Amino acid sequence: MTTHTVQAGYLPGLTADEVAWQQLSFSQHGTRVDVAVPMLTALQMNALAERVRRASALHLKTMSVSDIIGVIDRAMARLLDRDDPFRQQADQWLPVVTGFDADMVRLGLTAFFKTFRAPQLHRFVAEDFANPKVLDGFQPTPKGGAVRAFGPDLLVHSWAGNVPALALWSFVCGLLVKAGNIGKLPSAEPLFAGWFARLLAEVHPPWVECMAVVWWRGAGDDGAAELYAQADTVVAYGGNDSLDAIRKRLPVTTRFLPHGHKLGVGLIGVSALDTLKAPPLARLAAWDVMRYDQQGCYSPHVFYVERGGAVTPRAFADYLAAELANLHRRFPRRAQGLDDAAAVAKWQQAFEWKLLAAEHRQDALIGGPTTAWQVAYRDQLQPLAPTALQRSIQVVAVDALESVMPVIGAQRRYLQTAGVAASPEALYRLADMLGAAGVTRISAIGAMSAPEAGWHHDGRFNLLDLVRMTEIENSAEMAAQPLARYAD
């Protein structure tokens, strides 16, 4: 086995020999990569936070948001260039570290990076701010007076590593609101955030100390506590237990924006189930299941399929299974660890026990222990529940999609994305009901795992939630008028 060593993180002002390093090892397809991640003391973390805060005040907060977008766009152009060294190391090492198929990672990164080009980022800012210039200075308001948005002096990110390069989303958000950014690497994918910070510093050298990328084990040590104590705002991704642990470590005055586990669901109406539309729709649904083996918070777990079309729900399940088999040949599922394999086996076994007790003999498990995907078909309404991931999906037949709303609403706290295939009239009727049930994003089938730029993550504002608004009231403007030189 060939072994390589890669240094992760980004620590402006610190040399490698000043820092303690922890080794994380990953192997895939005969290649092993040892990733060295930095472990800072409380004193080092304190000095790093102060350096980032000071540099961002000088070199980031003084830029216009349009100029910031220009820097990010140049970095994205580099990452979209297959001949660029930064893109080449992402294509080379992220499949080894994450275990995902190399072609899946390559195509996924390209699609992801394209959402951060300048036109998309301008739309992103405009989605949250009717007048994006409020990020640059005071702007007049319709009621009189003026308003300005100020980003945090120090924004801390705690990233998850279930999807490659996931850190990019909140990292870019922090830059757009002109915050000094320090991110904590996920142990599952500890590479991309540090590369992105280095790339930004190379593209725009004044930013060299405006950001940092660190690591600690688990809930963190004294260094983590020091960083959390200095943060104005903390954005965190991960499981609910880890988010709760972070919340307990934060001062009560620190703004905390958590993003935990979510459930995705698909709804397929009778208008999409004729013999021409159903097969390509099944292909799109299979892509949503296949992408990163359902590790994204937007990935589907259940497809509810309406009866009454030329293609029955059971036939749609067969189409979906065939497409998953085809996709596995092109994008093999990553090798399963013991925990993942046990979860899939447990899910399969539980479904097989249900089959023995089922009154509806149409129920079936398509695929089995030897396949890298499973489709569980149920002929009666079932609760919305998570599968074992790893390309395991449930297809449930229903008489009408409206009947699904109570079981979807029962999972309100975990809802995020719903993929819908229905006529325009049905789409808006279902959207009202899905929104009331707690769904925050409605997409096409096939786009569930590829959010648009500027989507409202978990129903919140990506940028507005990071800023504080300062207002000059009309009374202050009026009181200033008699004090002007020309008033004499």
N, C-alpha and C positions, 0 to 999 in steps of 0.2 A: 504494500500500500504506500502510495506517495503522500508525504506529509509536508504541509506548508504552514507557515506562521504569518498571521496578519495582526497588526496592531489596530485596535479600535479606539473610539472616542476622539475628542478634540478638546485640547487643554491649552488655550492661549496663555502665555506667560510661564508655563511649566515645562521643563525638559523631561524626557523619558526617565532619566536616572534619578529624578527627584520624587518619582511616584512609585507606589507599590502596584504590582500587576497581578491579576488573577487570570488563570488560563481556562478557557472554555473550549472543549474539543467537539468537533463535528466530523462525521464521515459519511460518504455516499459514493457508491459506484467505484470503489477502489481508491478514492481520494479522501484524505483527511486534512482538515484545516484546524489549526490551533489558534484561537482568537484570544489575544491578550487584552483584557479590559482593565481600565484604571480604577484604583481604589484610593480615594483621597481622604486625608485626615480632616478633622473639623476646621483646623487652621487653614489648610489649603483650600477647602471649600469656601470658607469665609472670604479669603483673598480673591478667589476666582469669581465669586458672586459680585464683589465690589468692582473688580476689573470689568466685568461684563456690563454692569449697571453704568459705570462711568463712560465706557466706550460707546455704548448705545446712545447715551445722552449727547455725545459729541458728533457721532457719525451716522446715526440712524434716525433719531428724532428730528434732526435738522433737514432731512431729505423730504421731498414731496412724495406722496404715495405713488404717483406716476413714475418717478425715478426709481423707487423701490421695485415696482413691477418690472421696470426695464432690467434691473439687475437679476431678478429671479428668472425672467424670460431668457436672458443670456445663459444662465446656468441650465435651464431646461433644454435649450438648444444643444448644449454640450451633452446632456444625458440622452438626448434623442439621436445623437451621432454614434453609430455603431463602431466607428474608428477612434472615438475618444477614449483615453485611458480610464476615466471614471466610469463610463458606461461598460467598458470591457471588463473591469473588475466586478461590477455588479452582475453582469451576465455570467462571469466565471464562478464567483463565490456564493452568490445567494442561493443557487440550486443546491450546493453542497451543504450550506448551513441550514436551510429550511427543509430540505428533502423533497421539494416540489420538482416536477419535471422541468428540465431546462428550457424547453420550448414554451411551456406554460408561463414560466417566469419571464422569459424574453418578451412574449407578446403582452403579458399583463403589465410589465413595466412600461412598454411603449404606450399602451392605451392610457395608463395612469399619468405618465409624464405629460401627455398632450393636453390634459385638463388644467395644466399649470402654465400654459403659454400666456402671453400678454393679453390677447383678446378675452380669454376665459377669466383671467384674474381681474380685468376691468369690470366684467360682468359680475364677478364674485363680490367685489367691493360695492358695486351699485345695488346688489341684492339686499345688502344690509343698510346702506346709507343712501337716502334719496339724493343727497348732495355729498359725494365723496370728498369734497374739499374740506369738510369739517375735520378730517384727519390732519389737515395742514394748517388750519387757522380758523379763527372765529368767522362764522358765516351768518348772514341775517336769517331770522325766522319769520314765518308768516304772522305770528302774534306780536311781533316787535322784539327788539333786542337781538341777541346773537348767541350762537352756541358753538362749542368745539368739543371734539372727542379726543381724549387722552388715553393712550395705551399704558399698560403696566410698565413700571421701571424695570421690574424683574419678573418674567413669566417662566415658571417651572413646568416642564412636561414630564409625565411618567408614561412612557410608551409601552404598548403591547407589541408582541412579535408574531401574532398568528398569521399575518399577511406580510409579504416582503414590502419594504419601503413604506410601511404604514405611518411612520413618523413624519413623513413629508407633509401630511395634511395640516397638523397643528403647528408644525414648524413654520410653514408659509403663513398661516394665520397670524402667528406672533410677529413675523416680519412686517406684515401689512399694517398692523397697528403700532409699529415702531417700538416694540418691546425688546429689552434685552432678554435673550432666550438661553436657558440652560435646560437640557433634556437628559433624562435618565434612560439609558439603553435597556431594552428588553433582553433577557438572557437567551430567548429563543431566536432572535435575529439582531445581533449586536453590531452590525456593520454599517448599514446604509446611512444612518443619521450622522455619523462622524464623517463619512465620505462627503455628504451634502454640505456640511459645515466647511470642510476644506475647499470644496469646489467654490462656494460662495466667496470665501476669502481670496481665492485665486482670481475669480472673475472681478471682484471689487475689493481690492486690498484694504481700504479704510474700514471694512467690516471685520477685520481679522480678529478683533477682541470683542465683538458685539454678541458673541454666542459661544457656548461651550457644550460639550457632550460628555457625560460622566456615567458611572455605573456603581451600583452597590448590590449586595446580595439581599434577597428577600425584602423585608420591610425596611431595611436600612440600618445604619449605625449612627454614630455621632455626626459623621459628615452629612448624612441625609437629614438629620434633625437640624443641623446648622443651615442647610440650604432651604428647607421648608420654613424655618423661622424668618428668613430674609425675603421670601417670595411675597409679592403682592397678590398674585393669582397662581393657582395650580390647576392644570388640565391633566386628567388622568384617564387611562384606558386599562381595562382588565376585568378580572372576575370580581364579583360583588364583595367577596371576603377581602381581597387585596385593596379594593377601593375604600372599604370601611376602615381598614388598618391605616390608610393614608389620612382619611378624614380625622381620625382620632389624634394624629400627630400634628395637625395644623392649628395655629392660633385661631381663635374664634373670629378674628378680624380678617383672615385671609379668605379671599374668594376661591371657592372650590367648584370645579366643573368636571364631574365624573361621567364617564361613558362605560357602562357595564354590558353584561351579556344581553343579547337581543334575539328575537325570533323573527324569521322571515316566512311569508306564506304566499302561495299563488292561488288565484281564482280564475278559472277558465270557463267562460260562458258558452252556451249552446251555439251562438253565432260563429264561434271559432272552431267548431267541431264537425265541419264537413270533410269530405275525402281529399280535398285540395289543400285546405288550411291546416288540418290537424298534424300531418307529418312534419312540415317545417316548424310548426309551433312546438312540437315535441323536441325537435333539435335545439331550438332556442332554450327550452326549459332545461334540457340536459346540460347546456353550457352553464347555466346558472348553478346547477348542482356540482358540475365538474370544477369550476374555477376555485382553485386553492382548496379543493376538497371540503367545501362548505365551512371554511374557517372564518369567513367574514361575518360581521354582525348582520349583514344584509342578505345572507344566503338563505334559500328556501329550505323548509323542513317538511312542509305538507303542501300538496296541490289539491285543492277542492275543485272537482270537475262536474259540471252540470249534465244531468241526463237530458235526453231528447234530441240529440244531434245524430247525424248519420254515423259518426264515430262515437262509440260508447265510451264511458269512462274506463272500462276494463281494456278496451282496445287502445285508448290513449296511454294507459300504463304500459302496455306491450310496446308501443312506439317509443315511449320514453326509455324503457329498458334496452331496446335495440340501439338507440342513440348513445346511451351511456356505454354500452359495449364498444361501439365504434370509437367514441372519444377516448376510451381507455387504450385503444390500440395506438392512437396518436399522442395522447398525453397520459402516460401511465400514472396511476395513483402512487403517491409516495409510500415508501416502506413504512409499515406500521410498527410503532413501539408496542411494548407489552400492554400498556394502559389502553391505547387506542384499539388494539386487537381484542382485548377483553371487553371493551365497551360495545364494539360491533357484534361480537358473539353473544353478549347478554341481550342486546336489542333483538337480534335474530331469534334467539331462544324464546324471549318473551312473546314475540309475535307468533311463533309456531305454537305456543301454548294457547294463544287466543284462537288460532285456527281450529284447534281440536274442540274448543268450546263454542265455536261460532255457529249461529243459526243460519247465517248466510254462506252457503257453500261456494259462492263466487269469490270469496276472499282468497287471496293467494300471496305468497312470497315469491317474487320473480328474481332469480339470482340466489346464490347460496354461499356456503363457506369457501368455495373455490373461486368465486368471482370477486372482482374489485369494485363492485357496486351492488346495491340491493334496492328493489322497488317493492314496497309493501302495498298491496291493493286491498282496500276495504270498501264493501258495497253498502255501507250505511254510515251516517254522520258520526265522526269521531272528534274528540277534543284536539285542539291544537297543542301539540307536545313536541319537544325536541327529539330528533333522531340521534343516532350515534355518530353523526357526521360521516366523514370518510366516504362520501357519495352514497349514503343511505337516505332514501326518500320515501315518503308515503303519499299515495294517490287515493283520494277518498271521493266516492260518488255521492252526489247530493241531488235532490229533486229541484232545488232552486238555490242560487248563490246567497240570496237573502237569509236563508236558514242558517248560514254559517256564522252570522254576526254574533250570536250569543257565545259560541265557543271561542271565537276570536277575542271578544271582549273580556272573557275570563282571564286572558293573559295580558291585560292592559299594560301592566308595568314592564313587560318584556317586549312589547311590540315595537317594530320599526318599519320594515319594508314590506309592502304587498305588491306583487306582480299581478297585473290584471290583463286578461285577454277577453274583451267584450266589445259590443257595439258602442258608439259614442253615447247614446242615451243611457245604456246600462252602465258605462264607465262612470258617468257623473252621479248616477243614482247610487252606485256601490261606493263611490268615493265619499259621499256624504256619510254613509253608514260606517265605512272603515275609519274615517276621521273621528267620528263620535266614539268608536270602539277603542281608539288609542293609537291607530296607525299614523305614522308621521311622514311616510314617503310612499308614493304610489308610482310604479314604473311599469314599463312594458315587460312581458315575459322575455327573457334574454338580456335585459338591462338591469336586472335586480342586483347583480354583483358588480355593476359598473356605474356608480353614482355620477350625476352630472356635476360640473364645477358649480360651486355655490349652493349645493343642497343644504337644507337646514338639518344638520346632524342631530338626530334624536328630537327633531321638532324645535330645536333652539337656533339662535343666531350664532354663526361661526365667529363673527367679528364684534357684533354689538355686545355680546356677553363678555368680551374681553376688555371693553373700554369703560371709562366713566365720562359722563357728559358734564361740562361746565357751561353754565348759562350766564350771559350778561342780560339782566332783565331790562325791559323797556324803561323802567323807572330810573335805572342807573344812566342810561343814555340821555334821558330827558334832563336829569340833574346835572349832567356834564355840560350841556349846551351853554348855560349862562356863564360857565367858567372858561369858555374858549376865549382866545385873544380877540377874535372878531366880534365878540359879544359886547365889547365896550363902545 
